[in-house]
Amino acid sequence: MRLRSTLAATVGAFALVLTLPTSANAADGTFTYQYADQSGELTNPPSGECITLPEVADEQVLPAHTPGNATDAVATVYAGSECTGPQFDLRAHTGHGSDRLKVRSVVFH
């Protein structure tokens, strides 16, 4: 009986560890972009969720441009906020776009 309780506790603890958030849920590295003559960046951004760039979330301001992806994940950039509109994939580690690539949001995968 004691062995069964110990085994159940061990399995339960292992399951709990698997559900805790870790850095595996983030893209490791930095994503950069330009906006209004300034630079912005996201460091170790979360994976799998849409990130609207705060400086250009308002459709009344010019979008960001010249994105650079130095993370270990593919970055899909979107022309609209909340990952809407035309999209473009930037490969991991070296993906980048010119000043013609307009960006308001991004998701890493």
VENSULRA-V608970 format. One line per field, one symbol per residue. phi: phi as a letter, one per 30 degrees, with the letter a starting at -180 (. if undefined). psi: psi as a letter, one per 20 degrees, with the letter a starting at -180 (. if undefined). burial: I if it has 16 or more other ideal C-beta (glycine too) atoms within 10 Angstrom, else O. A space follows every 10 residues. Layout:
# VENSULRA-V608970
phi=???
psi=???
burial=???
This chain:
# VENSULRA-V608970
phi=.ddddddddd ddddddddcd dbdddbddkb ccacahibcb acchddcibd cddddbdddd cdddahdbcc ccbdcccbdc dhhciebacc ddibdabddd ddbbaabca
psi=ghhggggggg gggghghhiq qriijqppap pqrqplkrqr qpplqqqjqp opohhkhpii qqrrrlqpok rjqppoqqhr qklraqrppp qqgjprraii oppirqqp.
burial=OOOOOOOOOO OOOOOOOOOO OOOOOIIIIO IIIOIOOOOI OIOIIOIOOO IIIOOIOOOO OOIIIIIIII IOIIIIIIII IOIOOOOOOI OIOOIOIOOO IIIIIIIIO
